[in-house]
Structure formats: C-alpha cells, structure tokens
Amino acid sequence: MKTDSIARPHATAVPLNSIHSATLVLLLSGCAALIYQVLWIKQLSLVVGVEVYAITTGISAFFAGLGLGSYVFGRFADRQLRPVLLYALLELAVALLGIATTWLLTPAAAWFVAWQANVGLLAWALPFALVLIPATLMGGTLPVLIHALTPSAEHTAHYGGRLYAANTAGAIVGTLVSAFVLIPAFGMRGSAAAAATLNLVAAVLALGLV
C-alpha cells in the first residue's frame, strides 16, 4: 500500500496495512494493564489497611504513570529508527515489572507500617512508587506504537483513534476478566502471570510488524 510521501524524520515507517495486527496488539496490552490495576488496588487495601485510601493511591499512581509515560516515551519515539522495537521492549519490561510489583506488594504492608512509624506521610511514597514505575512504562506503549504506524500527520488522527479505541476496549475486558475469572481461578500471582503473558504476546506480535 502506498503511504504518504512525507514521513517522520529518521523513522522506519511500518506499512499501514499492519494496522489490523496493531489493533490486536494494543487490545492485548490494554487488557494486561487493567488486570494489573485491579490486582494492585486489591493488594493495596491490605498494604494501607483502608480500602478508600488504597483505591485513591492505586488509581492516582496508575494514571500519573500513564500520563508520564505517554509524555516521555512519546517524545523519545520520535528519535527512534525502529519505534516498534522500542514498543516490544516496553511490553517486555511491563511484564517483568508487573510480576515484580505483584510480588512486592505482599510484603509491602510490613514495610509500610514500619516506614509510617518513622517518616509519617512519606511512607505513602512506597505504595505509590510500586504502582507508578510499571504504569509509566505502560503509558509509553500506545504513543510509541502510534508513532511507528503513522508515518505522516495525516494518518495520525484516523489510525491513532482506532488504536486508542482498541487499547480502551482491552482495558474494559481486562477489568471484567480479572475480577470475575482470573482472581477467583488463579489468585493474585497467577493473574499477574496471565497479564504478563499477554504483554509477551503483544511484544512478539509487534515485532512481526517490522
């Protein structure tokens, strides 16, 4: 398929007929992200002891990470020769950190109590950071893949909207599946492993776009 003649500088444009595969990739990525979010909010209720504080901390850290990652990696992707490779690396890092965060939130309750006794409100930096770091990498996935698949500004609105919709649809599926299927069947760590598997599949599929 012929693409726009004005391509982004120093970027290798992926053919636009790869958009269907990219839609599946971001659907899987969005699904994994919200599985993690549901898991971490449930775990944070045990860490901080009060559910409303857990929800506030988890959601605040998650969306702060998404926003930060979107800004940082969106700008960084412009300077990459192979932004799809960057996307695959982000998904791999999310898989590793997603599992690590799920494991670390289990003993974090004892750490939080100890820190709170010594440093007061600064103890909240611990659960906030545990969610913020992987969420920042998640936030970079969507803008990086959009950069890779839209070699001209003309295509960004149309295909970017489609990819964003796929990512959002995956998030809805992830929320429902985690609460009603994964957690009852596999528990916290098993659910995190399922989400990490989705990240790895998304990374492999993305590499097929180049």
N, C-alpha and C positions, 0 to 999 in steps of 0.2 A: 504494500500500500504506500502511496506517495505521501510524504509528510511535508509539513510546512518548511519552506526553504530557510527561514530564519530560526536557527537552532540556538539553544543556550550555549554560551561560550564554554569550550573545554569540556563539554558533556557528551557522552555517547548516548544518542537517542535510542530508546527501545522502540521497536515498531508498534504503532498504535493498535494493531490487531491483537496485541498481547493484553489488551485491557480486560478481556474476559478472565484470563488467568489471574490478573492482578486483583480483580474484584473478589475472587475466591480467596486469594492470599490475605487481603485485608479483612474479609469476613472472619477467617480463622483467627487472625491477630486480635480483632476486637472481641471475639468470643473469649480468648485466653485472658485478655486484660481484665474483663469483668468477672471472670472466675476468680482471679487473684483478689480483686477488690472485695468481693463478697467474703472470701476466706479471711482476709486480713481484718476486716471490720469485726467479724465474729471473734477472731483471736484477740483483737484489741480490747474487747469488752472484758476479757479475762485479765489482760495486762493492767488496764487502768481501773477496773472494778466497777465502773458506771457506764451503762450502755450508751447514754446520750453523749458522753464525752468521747467514747470510742468511735461512735458514728461521726461526730464532728471532726475528730482528729484524723480518722481514716479518709474521709471524703476530702477534707481540706488538703491533706498531704498528697492524695492521689491527683486531684485536679491541679494543684500547684505544680506537681511534677509533669503532668501532661502539657501544661502551658509552657513551662520552662524548656522542656524537651522539644516541643514544636518550634520554639523560637531559636534555640541554639542549633539544633540539627537541621532545621530548615535553611538557615544561613550557611551552615557548613556544607550542605549537599550541593550548593551552587558551585563549589570549588572542586567537586569530585569528578574524576573521569568516568568512574563506574559507580554511580549512586546506588544501583541495585545491589552491589556488593556490600555497600555500607548498610543497606536495609537488612540484608541477611545477617550481618554481624550484630546489628541491633537486636534482631529476633533471638539470636543465639545467646546474647548477653541477658536478655529479658528472661529466657528460660532458666539460666543459671541463677540469676538473682531472685527470680520468682520463687524457686525452690528454697534458696538460702534464706530469704525473708520469712517464708512459712515456717521453716525450722527454727529460726532465731526468735520468732515471736513467742515460742513456747517457754523458753527460759527468761524471756524479757520481763515477765511480771516481777520476778525477784530482783532483777536489776533496777527496774523502775521504782520499786519500793525503797531500795537502798539509796538510789540517787535522790529521790524526793525527800528523804530524811536529811540529806546533806546539802542539796543545792536548790530545793524547793521547786519552783515553777520550771526551772531549767531542765528538770527531769523529763518534761514533755518533749524535749528535743529528741530523745531516744526513739519513741514510737513514731514520731513524725518523720525522722530521717530514715527509719527502716522501710517506710512506705514511699517516701519521696524519691529515693535513689532509683529503684526499679521503675517507678512511674515516669521518671524523667526520660528513661530510655524508651518506654512505651510511647511517650509523647512525640518522639522523633520519627517513629515508623511511618505514620501517614504522610507528613510533608516530604520525607525523603523519597517515598515511592511515587508520590505525585510529581516531584521534580524529575524522577527518572523516566516517567511515562508521558510527560507533556513537554516536548521539545520547544514549543512556542507558547507565547502568552495566549494565543487564540484558542488553544486546546485546553488550557488550564481550567477555565470555568466549567466547561462541559464534562470533561473526564474527571476533574477534581471533585465535582459534585457527586458523580457516580461512585467514585472510590470512597468518599466520605460517607455516603449512604450505606455502602457495603460494610464499612467499619462500624457504623452505628447499629446496623442490623445484627452484626455479630455480637455486639455488646449486649443487645437485648436477649439474644439466645444464651449467651454466657451467664447472664444474671439468672435466668429461669433454670437452666440446666444445673448450675452449681447448687442452687437451693433445693431443687426437687429431685435431682438424680444423683449428682456426684457426691455431695457431702453425706447423704444417707447411705450410699452404697460403698464409698471408698474412704470416707473420713477426710480430714484436713490435708494430710500429706499425700494421700492418694489422689485427691482432687488437684493439688498443686502439680503433681506429676502428669496428670491428664492435660492441664493447661500448658505445661512445658512442652508436652508432645505436640500440641497444636502450634506452638511457637516454632518448633523444629521443622514441622511440615511446611509451615509458611516460609521459612528460610530456604528450604530446598526448592519449593515451587518458585520462589522469587529468583533464585539462581538460574532457573530454566528460562527466564525472560530475557537474559542477555544473549 
